[in-house]
Amino acid sequence: MSAAREAAALLWERWRDGGTMPALPERCRPATLDEGWAVQRALDELAGPHAGWKIAATSPAGQRHIGAGGPLTGRLYERCLVRSGAVLDARRMTMRAAEAEFAFSLGADVEDPDRVLEAVDALIPAIEVPDTRFDDFLAVGLPSLVADAMCNAFLVLGEPVADFDPASLPSHRVTLRRDGVDVAAGTGANVLGDPVAALEWLAGELAARGEALQAGDLVTTGACTPPHPIAPGERFVADFGALGTVRVDFASSGPDD
């Protein structure tokens, strides 16, 4: 078994059982971003059908938090997508955070990264609930974070909006509420200056790696509000104003109680 496949298999065990590990064993631990990318592609074979991509570290604060010099990307899998109003079990999560994000759905393949907006058929208000397969995701290094699909876990999707003004997104305000109380706010400018710029970055990054955005893909562009801690029993709503709202509840009890 190759090092990439061994690392992916170990990560997949943690994906399935909800557990964590200190780090990948040195024998299969990726040392570079390219090696992390190879592990992520091996994880694709285990995690089931893919649904698109997430972009991480699209704000200066996010980049400082993980020690990145720019944005990074991870695969979105169908198993990660839930609809607004979903109930998730925060007790099984390690990171326990929620963040509001602008997501896009693509209605056509992207052949020219500079014209990616032409392939977009809708904007979708979203809440990302990331998680990690490591005890401390900040301690393992960027290659291992890339290997683990950049802390992919759940993406909560609101209703698609086909009629939106891309030029307005940098200034578009989003508010994150916990149990009806505002706890975080931001604008599209927190996402590489513009969520569309993040989408264009991803198209170029994938092209450089021999991949491409395809019709049917979802892309979530990174946090436009600071991540906020979550706890069992709480409800979070991201209010995108005229673009709609998206809600996620965190169960207060379960069969283990």
C-alpha positions in Angstrom: 0.0 0.0 0.0 1.3 3.5 -0.9 1.9 6.0 1.8 -0.9 8.2 0.5 -3.4 5.3 0.6 -2.3 4.2 4.1 -2.8 7.8 5.4 -6.2 8.0 3.7 -7.3 4.7 5.2 -6.3 5.9 8.7 -8.1 9.2 8.2 -11.2 7.4 6.9 -11.3 5.3 10.1 -11.6 8.5 12.1 -14.2 9.9 9.7 -16.3 6.8 10.3 -16.0 6.4 14.0 -15.8 10.1 14.9 -12.6 9.7 16.8 -9.3 11.6 16.5 -5.6 10.8 16.5 -2.5 12.8 17.5 -1.1 12.8 14.0 -0.6 10.5 11.0 2.3 8.0 11.5 5.6 9.4 10.3 5.9 6.6 7.7 2.8 7.9 5.8 2.6 11.5 7.0 2.6 14.0 4.1 5.5 16.4 4.3 4.5 18.8 1.5 1.2 20.2 0.2 1.5 18.1 -2.9 1.8 15.0 -0.7 -1.2 16.1 1.3 -3.1 16.6 -2.0 -2.2 13.0 -2.9 -3.7 11.7 0.4 -6.8 13.8 -0.2 -7.3 12.2 -3.7 -6.9 8.7 -2.0 -9.5 9.7 0.5 -11.8 10.4 -2.4 -11.9 6.7 -3.1 -13.2 6.0 0.4 -15.5 8.9 1.3 -18.0 8.3 -1.4 -19.4 10.5 -4.2 -18.0 14.0 -4.2 -20.2 17.1 -4.3 -17.7 19.9 -5.1 -15.1 21.8 -3.1 -14.6 23.9 0.0 -12.1 26.7 0.2 -10.4 27.4 3.5 -8.2 30.2 4.9 -9.7 32.9 2.7 -9.4 35.6 5.3 -6.2 37.0 6.8 -7.4 35.9 10.2 -8.0 32.4 9.0 -4.6 32.2 7.3 -2.9 33.3 10.5 -4.9 30.8 12.5 -3.5 27.8 10.7 -0.2 29.3 9.5 -1.1 29.4 5.8 0.3 31.8 3.2 -2.9 31.7 1.2 -6.1 29.8 0.7 -6.3 26.0 0.5 -9.0 23.6 -0.7 -10.6 20.3 0.2 -13.1 18.1 -1.4 -16.8 18.3 -0.4 -18.5 14.9 -0.3 -22.2 14.2 -0.6 -22.1 12.7 2.9 -21.2 16.2 4.2 -24.2 18.1 2.8 -27.3 18.7 4.8 -30.3 21.1 4.4 -31.3 24.1 6.4 -33.0 23.0 9.6 -30.8 19.9 10.0 -30.0 18.6 13.5 -26.4 17.7 14.1 -24.8 16.1 17.1 -22.2 18.5 18.5 -21.1 16.0 21.2 -19.4 13.9 18.5 -17.4 16.9 17.2 -13.9 18.1 18.1 -13.7 21.6 16.7 -17.3 22.6 17.6 -17.6 25.8 15.5 -20.0 27.3 13.0 -19.3 29.9 10.3 -21.4 31.6 7.6 -20.3 31.2 4.0 -21.3 32.1 0.5 -21.6 29.0 -1.6 -22.2 28.6 -5.3 -23.6 25.9 -7.5 -22.3 25.4 -11.0 -24.6 24.7 -14.0 -21.8 24.1 -16.5 -18.2 22.8 -16.6 -15.5 25.5 -16.2 -13.1 25.5 -19.1 -11.6 28.9 -18.5 -10.8 29.8 -14.8 -11.1 33.5 -15.7 -14.7 33.0 -16.7 -15.9 30.8 -13.9 -18.7 33.1 -12.9 -20.4 32.3 -16.3 -20.8 28.7 -15.0 -22.5 29.7 -11.8 -26.3 29.0 -11.8 -27.0 30.0 -8.1 -25.7 31.4 -4.9 -26.5 29.4 -1.8 -26.4 30.8 1.8 -24.6 28.3 3.9 -23.2 27.4 7.3 -20.1 25.3 7.5 -19.6 23.2 10.6 -16.0 22.0 10.2 -14.3 19.2 12.1 -11.0 17.4 12.4 -9.7 13.9 12.6 -6.8 15.1 14.7 -6.6 15.8 18.5 -5.2 19.3 17.7 -5.6 20.3 14.1 -3.3 23.3 14.7 -0.4 21.1 15.7 -0.2 18.7 12.7 0.8 21.1 9.9 -0.7 22.2 6.7 0.0 19.0 4.6 -1.9 16.9 7.1 -4.8 19.4 7.0 -4.9 19.2 3.2 -4.8 15.4 3.5 -7.9 15.6 5.8 -9.9 17.7 3.2 -9.3 20.9 5.2 -11.4 20.0 8.2 -14.4 19.0 6.1 -17.4 17.8 8.1 -20.8 19.4 7.4 -22.1 22.1 5.0 -25.7 23.3 5.8 -27.3 24.7 2.7 -30.1 27.2 2.4 -32.3 27.9 -0.6 -30.4 28.6 -3.9 -30.8 32.2 -5.2 -30.5 32.4 -9.0 -31.0 36.1 -9.3 -28.2 37.9 -7.4 -25.7 40.7 -8.1 -22.1 39.4 -8.0 -20.8 43.0 -7.7 -22.7 43.5 -4.5 -21.2 40.5 -2.7 -18.0 42.2 -1.2 -20.2 44.6 0.7 -23.1 42.2 1.4 -23.5 41.8 5.2 -24.1 38.5 6.9 -25.1 38.0 10.5 -24.7 34.8 12.5 -27.1 34.3 15.4 -27.1 31.8 18.3 -30.5 31.2 19.9 -31.7 34.5 18.4 -28.8 36.6 19.6 -26.3 38.1 17.2 -22.8 36.6 17.9 -20.8 37.3 14.7 -21.1 39.4 11.5 -19.1 40.1 8.4 -19.3 40.8 4.7 -18.2 39.1 1.5 -15.0 41.2 1.6 -13.7 38.8 4.3 -13.5 36.1 1.6 -10.3 37.0 -0.4 -11.9 40.4 -0.8 -14.8 39.0 -2.8 -16.5 35.5 -2.8 -16.2 35.5 -6.6 -12.4 36.1 -6.3 -12.3 33.0 -4.1 -14.2 31.0 -6.7 -11.8 32.2 -9.4 -8.8 31.3 -7.2 -10.2 27.7 -6.9 -10.7 27.3 -10.6 -7.1 28.3 -11.2 -5.8 26.1 -8.4 -7.6 23.1 -9.7 -6.5 23.7 -13.3 -2.9 23.9 -12.0 -3.4 20.4 -10.4 -5.0 18.8 -13.5 -8.6 19.1 -12.0 -11.5 21.3 -13.0 -14.8 22.5 -11.7 -17.7 20.7 -13.2 -21.4 21.1 -13.7 -23.2 20.1 -10.5 -20.3 21.1 -8.3 -21.0 23.1 -5.1 -18.2 25.4 -3.9 -18.3 27.0 -0.5 -15.9 30.0 -0.4 -14.8 30.3 3.2 -15.9 32.1 6.3 -17.4 35.6 5.9 -18.1 35.7 9.6 -15.6 34.6 12.3 -16.1 31.0 13.5 -18.2 30.8 16.6 -18.2 28.1 19.2 -21.2 25.8 19.3 -22.7 23.6 22.1 -25.4 21.0 22.3 -28.9 22.4 22.5 -28.1 25.6 20.5 -29.6 26.9 17.3 -27.6 28.9 14.8 -29.0 31.0 12.0 -27.0 32.8 9.3 -28.9 35.8 8.0 -27.9 36.8 4.5 -30.5 39.5 4.2 -32.2 39.5 0.8 -30.3 36.3 -0.1 -32.1 34.3 2.6 -31.3 32.5 5.8 -29.9 29.1 6.8 -30.4 27.3 10.1 -28.8 24.4 12.0 -29.7 22.9 15.3 -27.4 21.0 17.6 -29.0 18.2 19.5 -29.2 18.5 23.3 -29.5 14.8 23.9 -29.2 11.5 22.1 -29.3 7.7 22.5 -26.1 7.8 24.6 -27.6 10.0 27.3 
